[in-house]
Amino acid sequence: MNRHNTIKFPLLTCIIATTALTACATTPLKEAGANDPWQGWNRSTQSFNDSFDKHVLKPVAVGYLHVTNDAVDDGVTNFFSNINDIGVTINDLLQLKLLQGGMDSSRFIINTTAGVAGIFDWAGKLNLPKHNEDFGQTLGFWGVPSGPYLVLPFFGASTPRDTVGLIGDAFMDPLTYVSIFGGFVGSAVTAGTSALDVTDYRAGVMSTEKVINEATNGDRYDFIKDSYLQHREYLIYDGNPPDEKDPLDADESGNKQ
């Protein structure tokens, strides 16, 4: 499945993100590295998220896979991926990726029309690949530092920069406005579609879960943290992160080699 990397709760994004940042500010520091001063909060929140996933999300996702065939599953995935292309296109433009922005806007138009509201990914067959851009990456492009590693309730691995990015992405999601201005019916529709999106996303990462479980022979927390931070750096620099040179690695004249 080609899925965007962010689980979306349009109405809850701002509330949870703000609550988590406030709680982290008062969390006692544990024995942690400088890049992980909120390790106490992070580990307890990850434990909560793992428990919630085990007892709620995973059973629902397993049931979802049981009652849907591949065609329906792919159609649901494509539908939400198409909505996500709106935010991807906006972030393309904010990062001055004009050519990619044109491609992603074309993806949205083609899939929304010929693809029947995005259920079918005809754009992919026309060599218009799915891109992964979000507001957290845009903030990184603008030079905003990531800040320490942070685990959010329900959302999982993040950083302060990516938490603000979630808020920005929520404002780029049309479902947010359906919920705000659609009254009770709009809120109900948004809640239902968000639940379906989360369920479909969780079903799509079943194989990834197995890889993580097999790879985390040591500390699962450290593995997820390091993987997340490396992946975000990879995305921000489009696969070409700058080389980190030792500042002490210089020749006798004082110039870096």
DRENDO-1510 file (C-alpha; in Angstrom, 1 decimal, always signed):
<recs>
REC; n; res; u; v; w
REC; 1; MET; +0.0; +0.0; +0.0 .
REC; 2; ASN; +1.2; +3.5; -0.8 .
REC; 3; ARG; +0.2; +5.5; +2.2 .
REC; 4; HIS; +1.0; +8.9; +3.6 .
REC; 5; ASN; +3.0; +8.7; +6.8 .
REC; 6; THR; +0.7; +10.6; +9.1 .
REC; 7; ILE; -2.3; +9.3; +10.9 .
REC; 8; LYS; -4.9; +12.0; +10.7 .
REC; 9; PHE; -7.4; +13.1; +13.5 .
REC; 10; PRO; -8.4; +16.5; +12.1 .
REC; 11; LEU; -10.2; +17.8; +15.2 .
REC; 12; LEU; -7.9; +16.2; +17.8 .
REC; 13; THR; -4.6; +17.1; +16.3 .
REC; 14; CYS; -4.3; +20.6; +17.9 .
REC; 15; ILE; -5.7; +19.5; +21.2 .
REC; 16; ILE; -3.4; +16.5; +21.7 .
REC; 17; ALA; -0.3; +18.2; +20.3 .
REC; 18; THR; -0.7; +21.2; +22.7 .
REC; 19; THR; -1.5; +18.9; +25.7 .
REC; 20; ALA; +1.6; +16.8; +25.0 .
REC; 21; LEU; +3.9; +19.8; +24.7 .
REC; 22; THR; +2.6; +21.2; +27.9 .
REC; 23; ALA; +3.1; +17.9; +29.8 .
REC; 24; CYS; +6.6; +17.5; +28.4 .
REC; 25; ALA; +7.6; +20.9; +29.8 .
REC; 26; THR; +6.9; +19.6; +33.3 .
REC; 27; THR; +8.2; +16.1; +32.9 .
REC; 28; PRO; +11.2; +15.4; +35.3 .
REC; 29; LEU; +14.4; +14.7; +33.4 .
REC; 30; LYS; +15.6; +11.1; +33.4 .
REC; 31; GLU; +19.0; +9.7; +32.7 .
REC; 32; ALA; +19.0; +10.5; +29.0 .
REC; 33; GLY; +21.1; +12.0; +26.3 .
REC; 34; ALA; +20.9; +15.7; +25.3 .
REC; 35; ASN; +18.8; +14.8; +22.3 .
REC; 36; ASP; +16.2; +13.0; +24.5 .
REC; 37; PRO; +15.5; +15.1; +27.6 .
REC; 38; TRP; +11.9; +13.9; +27.7 .
REC; 39; GLN; +12.7; +10.2; +27.9 .
REC; 40; GLY; +10.6; +9.6; +30.9 .
REC; 41; TRP; +7.5; +11.0; +29.2 .
REC; 42; ASN; +8.4; +9.4; +25.9 .
REC; 43; ARG; +8.7; +5.9; +27.3 .
REC; 44; SER; +5.5; +6.0; +29.3 .
REC; 45; THR; +3.6; +7.4; +26.3 .
REC; 46; GLN; +5.0; +4.8; +24.0 .
REC; 47; SER; +3.9; +2.2; +26.5 .
REC; 48; PHE; +0.4; +3.7; +26.5 .
REC; 49; ASN; +0.4; +3.8; +22.7 .
REC; 50; ASP; +1.5; +0.2; +22.4 .
REC; 51; SER; -1.2; -0.9; +24.8 .
REC; 52; PHE; -3.9; +1.1; +22.9 .
REC; 53; ASP; -2.7; -0.4; +19.6 .
REC; 54; LYS; -2.7; -4.0; +21.0 .
REC; 55; HIS; -6.1; -3.8; +22.5 .
REC; 56; VAL; -7.9; -1.5; +20.1 .
REC; 57; LEU; -6.3; -0.6; +16.8 .
REC; 58; LYS; -4.8; -3.9; +15.8 .
REC; 59; PRO; -7.9; -6.0; +16.6 .
REC; 60; VAL; -10.0; -3.5; +14.6 .
REC; 61; ALA; -7.5; -3.6; +11.7 .
REC; 62; VAL; -7.5; -7.4; +11.7 .
REC; 63; GLY; -11.3; -7.4; +11.5 .
REC; 64; TYR; -11.2; -4.8; +8.7 .
REC; 65; LEU; -8.8; -7.0; +6.6 .
REC; 66; HIS; -11.0; -10.0; +7.3 .
REC; 67; VAL; -14.2; -8.4; +5.9 .
REC; 68; THR; -12.6; -6.5; +2.9 .
REC; 69; ASN; -11.1; -7.8; -0.2 .
REC; 70; ASP; -8.0; -6.4; -1.9 .
REC; 71; ALA; -9.9; -4.2; -4.3 .
REC; 72; VAL; -11.9; -2.5; -1.5 .
REC; 73; ASP; -8.8; -2.2; +0.6 .
REC; 74; ASP; -6.9; -0.5; -2.2 .
REC; 75; GLY; -9.8; +1.8; -3.0 .
REC; 76; VAL; -10.0; +3.0; +0.5 .
REC; 77; THR; -6.2; +3.5; +0.6 .
REC; 78; ASN; -6.2; +5.4; -2.7 .
REC; 79; PHE; -9.1; +7.6; -1.5 .
REC; 80; PHE; -7.3; +8.9; +1.5 .
REC; 81; SER; -4.0; +9.1; -0.3 .
REC; 82; ASN; -5.8; +11.4; -2.9 .
REC; 83; ILE; -7.0; +13.7; -0.1 .
REC; 84; ASN; -3.5; +13.8; +1.3 .
REC; 85; ASP; -2.2; +15.0; -2.1 .
REC; 86; ILE; -3.8; +18.4; -1.4 .
REC; 87; GLY; -1.5; +19.0; +1.5 .
REC; 88; VAL; +1.4; +17.4; -0.4 .
REC; 89; THR; +1.0; +19.9; -3.2 .
REC; 90; ILE; +0.8; +22.9; -0.8 .
REC; 91; ASN; +4.0; +21.8; +1.0 .
REC; 92; ASP; +5.7; +21.3; -2.4 .
REC; 93; LEU; +5.0; +25.0; -3.2 .
REC; 94; LEU; +6.1; +26.1; +0.3 .
REC; 95; GLN; +9.4; +24.3; -0.3 .
REC; 96; LEU; +9.8; +25.8; -3.8 .
REC; 97; LYS; +9.5; +22.4; -5.4 .
REC; 98; LEU; +7.5; +23.8; -8.3 .
REC; 99; LEU; +7.9; +20.9; -10.8 .
REC; 100; GLN; +6.9; +18.4; -8.1 .
REC; 101; GLY; +4.0; +20.6; -7.1 .
REC; 102; GLY; +2.8; +20.6; -10.6 .
REC; 103; MET; +3.0; +16.8; -10.7 .
REC; 104; ASP; +1.2; +16.4; -7.4 .
REC; 105; SER; -1.6; +18.8; -8.3 .
REC; 106; SER; -2.0; +16.8; -11.6 .
REC; 107; ARG; -2.2; +13.6; -9.6 .
REC; 108; PHE; -5.0; +15.1; -7.5 .
REC; 109; ILE; -6.9; +16.3; -10.5 .
REC; 110; ILE; -6.6; +13.1; -12.5 .
REC; 111; ASN; -7.4; +10.8; -9.6 .
REC; 112; THR; -10.3; +13.0; -8.4 .
REC; 113; THR; -11.9; +13.0; -11.9 .
REC; 114; ALA; -10.9; +9.9; -13.8 .
REC; 115; GLY; -10.1; +8.0; -10.6 .
REC; 116; VAL; -13.6; +8.6; -9.2 .
REC; 117; ALA; -12.8; +10.7; -6.1 .
REC; 118; GLY; -9.4; +9.0; -5.9 .
REC; 119; ILE; -10.6; +5.4; -5.5 .
REC; 120; PHE; -8.5; +4.5; -8.5 .
REC; 121; ASP; -4.9; +5.7; -8.9 .
REC; 122; TRP; -4.8; +6.4; -12.6 .
REC; 123; ALA; -2.1; +9.0; -12.1 .
REC; 124; GLY; +0.3; +6.4; -10.9 .
REC; 125; LYS; -0.2; +4.6; -14.2 .
REC; 126; LEU; +0.7; +7.8; -16.0 .
REC; 127; ASN; +4.1; +8.0; -14.3 .
REC; 128; LEU; +2.9; +10.6; -11.7 .
REC; 129; PRO; +4.3; +8.9; -8.5 .
REC; 130; LYS; +3.0; +9.6; -5.0 .
REC; 131; HIS; +5.3; +12.0; -3.0 .
REC; 132; ASN; +5.6; +12.4; +0.7 .
REC; 133; GLU; +5.7; +16.0; +1.9 .
REC; 134; ASP; +4.2; +17.4; +5.1 .
REC; 135; PHE; +4.4; +20.7; +7.0 .
REC; 136; GLY; +7.0; +19.3; +9.4 .
REC; 137; GLN; +9.3; +18.8; +6.4 .
REC; 138; THR; +8.4; +22.3; +5.2 .
REC; 139; LEU; +9.4; +23.8; +8.6 .
REC; 140; GLY; +12.7; +21.8; +8.3 .
REC; 141; PHE; +13.2; +23.4; +4.8 .
REC; 142; TRP; +12.7; +26.8; +6.4 .
REC; 143; GLY; +15.4; +26.1; +8.9 .
REC; 144; VAL; +13.3; +25.4; +12.0 .
REC; 145; PRO; +15.2; +23.1; +14.3 .
REC; 146; SER; +13.5; +19.8; +15.1 .
REC; 147; GLY; +14.0; +20.0; +18.9 .
REC; 148; PRO; +14.2; +16.9; +21.1 .
REC; 149; TYR; +12.6; +13.6; +20.4 .
REC; 150; LEU; +8.9; +13.5; +21.5 .
REC; 151; VAL; +6.3; +10.7; +21.7 .
REC; 152; LEU; +2.7; +11.9; +21.3 .
REC; 153; PRO; -0.3; +10.1; +22.6 .
REC; 154; PHE; -1.9; +8.1; +19.8 .
REC; 155; PHE; +0.3; +9.7; +17.1 .
REC; 156; GLY; +3.6; +8.2; +18.3 .
REC; 157; ALA; +7.1; +9.3; +17.4 .
REC; 158; SER; +7.5; +13.0; +16.7 .
REC; 159; THR; +9.5; +16.2; +17.6 .
REC; 160; PRO; +8.3; +19.6; +18.6 .
REC; 161; ARG; +8.8; +20.7; +15.0 .
REC; 162; ASP; +6.8; +17.8; +13.6 .
REC; 163; THR; +4.1; +18.3; +16.2 .
REC; 164; VAL; +3.6; +21.9; +14.9 .
REC; 165; GLY; +3.7; +20.2; +11.5 .
REC; 166; LEU; +0.7; +18.1; +12.4 .
REC; 167; ILE; -1.3; +21.2; +13.2 .
REC; 168; GLY; -0.3; +22.7; +9.9 .
REC; 169; ASP; -1.3; +19.5; +8.0 .
REC; 170; ALA; -4.7; +19.6; +9.8 .
REC; 171; PHE; -5.4; +23.0; +8.3 .
REC; 172; MET; -4.5; +21.6; +4.9 .
REC; 173; ASP; -6.9; +18.7; +5.3 .
REC; 174; PRO; -10.4; +19.5; +3.8 .
REC; 175; LEU; -12.0; +17.1; +6.3 .
REC; 176; THR; -11.1; +19.5; +9.0 .
REC; 177; TYR; -13.3; +22.2; +7.5 .
REC; 178; VAL; -16.1; +19.6; +6.9 .
REC; 179; SER; -16.0; +18.9; +10.6 .
REC; 180; ILE; -15.9; +22.6; +11.6 .
REC; 181; PHE; -18.5; +24.0; +9.3 .
REC; 182; GLY; -20.6; +20.9; +8.6 .
REC; 183; GLY; -22.4; +20.9; +12.0 .
REC; 184; PHE; -23.4; +17.6; +13.6 .
REC; 185; VAL; -23.6; +15.8; +10.2 .
REC; 186; GLY; -20.2; +17.1; +9.2 .
REC; 187; SER; -18.6; +16.1; +12.5 .
REC; 188; ALA; -20.1; +12.6; +12.3 .
REC; 189; VAL; -18.9; +12.2; +8.7 .
REC; 190; THR; -15.4; +13.4; +9.6 .
REC; 191; ALA; -15.2; +11.1; +12.6 .
REC; 192; GLY; -16.3; +8.1; +10.5 .
REC; 193; THR; -13.9; +8.8; +7.7 .
REC; 194; SER; -11.0; +9.5; +10.2 .
REC; 195; ALA; -11.7; +6.2; +11.9 .
REC; 196; LEU; -11.7; +4.4; +8.5 .
REC; 197; ASP; -8.5; +6.2; +7.6 .
REC; 198; VAL; -6.7; +5.1; +10.8 .
REC; 199; THR; -8.0; +1.5; +10.5 .
REC; 200; ASP; -6.9; +1.3; +6.9 .
REC; 201; TYR; -3.5; +2.7; +7.8 .
REC; 202; ARG; -3.0; +0.3; +10.7 .
REC; 203; ALA; -4.0; -2.6; +8.4 .
REC; 204; GLY; -1.4; -1.4; +5.9 .
REC; 205; VAL; +1.5; -1.5; +8.4 .
REC; 206; MET; +1.0; -5.1; +9.6 .
REC; 207; SER; +4.1; -6.2; +7.7 .
REC; 208; THR; +6.1; -3.2; +9.1 .
REC; 209; GLU; +5.1; -4.3; +12.6 .
REC; 210; LYS; +6.7; -7.7; +12.1 .
REC; 211; VAL; +10.0; -6.1; +10.8 .
REC; 212; ILE; +10.1; -3.8; +13.9 .
REC; 213; ASN; +9.4; -6.7; +16.3 .
REC; 214; GLU; +12.2; -8.8; +14.7 .
REC; 215; ALA; +14.7; -6.0; +14.7 .
REC; 216; THR; +14.2; -4.8; +18.3 .
REC; 217; ASN; +16.2; -7.5; +20.0 .
REC; 218; GLY; +17.4; -4.8; +22.4 .
REC; 219; ASP; +15.6; -1.6; +23.3 .
REC; 220; ARG; +12.4; -1.1; +21.3 .
REC; 221; TYR; +12.2; +2.5; +22.3 .
REC; 222; ASP; +15.7; +3.4; +21.1 .
REC; 223; PHE; +15.1; +1.5; +17.8 .
REC; 224; ILE; +11.9; +3.4; +17.0 .
REC; 225; LYS; +13.5; +6.7; +18.1 .
REC; 226; ASP; +16.6; +6.3; +15.9 .
REC; 227; SER; +14.6; +5.0; +13.0 .
REC; 228; TYR; +12.1; +7.9; +13.1 .
REC; 229; LEU; +14.8; +10.6; +13.4 .
REC; 230; GLN; +16.8; +9.2; +10.6 .
REC; 231; HIS; +13.8; +8.8; +8.4 .
REC; 232; ARG; +12.7; +12.4; +9.0 .
REC; 233; GLU; +16.1; +13.7; +8.1 .
REC; 234; TYR; +16.0; +11.6; +5.0 .
REC; 235; LEU; +12.7; +13.1; +4.0 .
REC; 236; ILE; +13.6; +16.7; +4.7 .
REC; 237; TYR; +16.8; +16.4; +2.6 .
REC; 238; ASP; +15.1; +14.3; -0.1 .
REC; 239; GLY; +17.4; +11.4; +0.5 .
REC; 240; ASN; +20.6; +13.5; +0.5 .
REC; 241; PRO; +21.3; +14.7; +4.1 .
REC; 242; PRO; +24.4; +16.8; +4.5 .
REC; 243; ASP; +27.6; +15.1; +5.6 .
REC; 244; GLU; +28.4; +15.6; +9.2 .
REC; 245; LYS; +32.1; +16.4; +9.4 .
REC; 246; ASP; +34.1; +16.5; +12.6 .
REC; 247; PRO; +34.9; +20.1; +13.4 .
REC; 248; LEU; +38.3; +18.9; +14.8 .
REC; 249; ASP; +39.0; +17.2; +11.5 .
REC; 250; ALA; +41.2; +20.0; +10.1 .
REC; 251; ASP; +44.6; +20.4; +8.6 .
REC; 252; GLU; +47.5; +22.2; +10.3 .
REC; 253; SER; +46.5; +25.5; +8.8 .
REC; 254; GLY; +43.2; +25.4; +10.6 .
REC; 255; ASN; +41.2; +24.7; +7.5 .
REC; 256; LYS; +38.7; +21.8; +7.4 .
REC; 257; GLN; +39.7; +19.0; +5.2 .
</recs>
